[in-house]
């Protein structure tokens, strides 16, 4: 029986050796799994970093969208103001130009009256000049005849 026990013990030692080999291999797998876990954790960290960066880009994009909305609103306000100014100028300049036109017409009539008066004076002076020339001619004739 001792032989049998020795054989069983030898077989158990072989089984233990094989189990130790399995344990070592399992430890190796555990180490490899730990390495994979570490690598996955690294990937997760990198993905979190990418997510954070993407969130930052999205925040910046939202800021740009808000600024663009503000610019568009400002542009609409400017367009309304320009249109209002244009309308005010057009409606305000109409009466101004009418006033200027009336003033020009008045001055034109005044100048026309002045020119007519001057023309009458010129005609009167011309008639007088001709009359005086005739009288001078007559005096010269009289002086010659004397």
ABEGO torsion letter per residue (X at the ends): XAAAAAAAAAAAAAAAAAAAAAAAAAAAAAAAAAAAAAAAAAAAAAAAAAAAAAAAAAAAAAAAAAAAAAAAAAAAAAAAAAAAAAAAAAAAAAAAAAAAAAAAAAAAAAAAAAAAAAAAAAAAAAAAAAAAAAAAAAAAAAAAAX
